[in-house]
């Protein structure tokens, strides 16, 4: 069968002509449609998949305690002691390290029943020279026990490891990869954390005028506890699809 016969057979009926016309139109329009597909998509549509997906996302954070530790030491008045904690694990995205210093008032006593106890002061300072990278803004490196009338007492110091991290949910138009890069610890937070505590004892006092009966108090020192908590952060992204109203 020659080519003329084949063409005559394919286009011999009205239905065959219509079918071929549709096929040719589709072959012409199909590449143009996919080359300009973004024009036909609604706002905030997510393109691609995985880290390359782009669009408007709701970004949230899942925090997990990836390491904890605690140690105690009895300190005398004026004594300095360094509590140490090391974290070196990789492949975890770290948000911050939380250090809690706590103690009670257990050794201020004497035969005088009117003597009022006063809470000792555990002055804390973080030594960060052996830690690989951390964020200065938002970090708390110093603390103290505060009021002498508030015992048992505790306070917290926080070392931030991601710039501008607050843990709050928000929305942004970006790519998943860019969002994850924005909230990466970039290797910060590995190394040896050192918390130096200096104890300042406060002796009790008797109400009313006159000298305080210091000799009635057995004020020697205090047991101080330092607790560590390393918090990992998982970045979670959910696409935001706005309702489309067709009038």
C-alpha positions, 0 to 999 in steps of 0.5 A: 500500500502506497502513501497516498492510499494510506492517507486516503484511508485515514481521512476517508470519513468525517470522524477520522478527520475530526480525530486527527484535527484534535490530535494535532491540536493537542500535540501543539498545545501540550508543550505550551501548556506545561511550559507556562503551567505556573500561569494557570495555578492558584496563588500559594500553590506548592511546586515540586517536592521535598526540599525544593518545594516552593510556596506559602508555608506554615512553619512550626517547630517540634522540640525534644530533649536530646540530652539531660544531666544533673549534679550537686555539690556542697559549697562553702561560703565564698567557694567557687566550683565549676560544673561541667557537661559535654555534648558532642553528638552530631546529626541533631539540629540543636535549638538551645541548652538550658542550665538550671541552678537550684538550692534550698536553705538547709544549714542555717539554724541555731538555738535562738527560735526568733532568728529568721533564715535567709536564702544563700546566693549561688552566683552562676556564670557560664564559661563558653570557651570550649563550645563550638559556636553559639548565639550571643543575642538572647543567651543568658550567661549569668544568674543569681538566687535573687531575694534572700526571702525566697528559698528553696530557689532556682534560676535558669540560664539559656544558651541559644544555638540558632539565630533569632530562634523563638519556637513560635509558629509563623507563615512565609513564602519560600522553599522548604530547603531555604526554610530548613537552612534558616533554622539550622544550628550550623554545627553550633553547641558541641563541646564542653559547657562549664557553669561556675558557681560562687556561693555567698552565704547569708546569715539569718537575722532577728526581728527588731532593733539591735545586732543580729545574733549571728553566733546563734546560726550555723551558717557554713554553706549550701548544697547546689544542684546544676541541671542541664537540658539540651533541646533539639529542634525539628522544623515542620512545614505545612503548605498553606492553600487559600480558598478560591472563590469562583463567582 
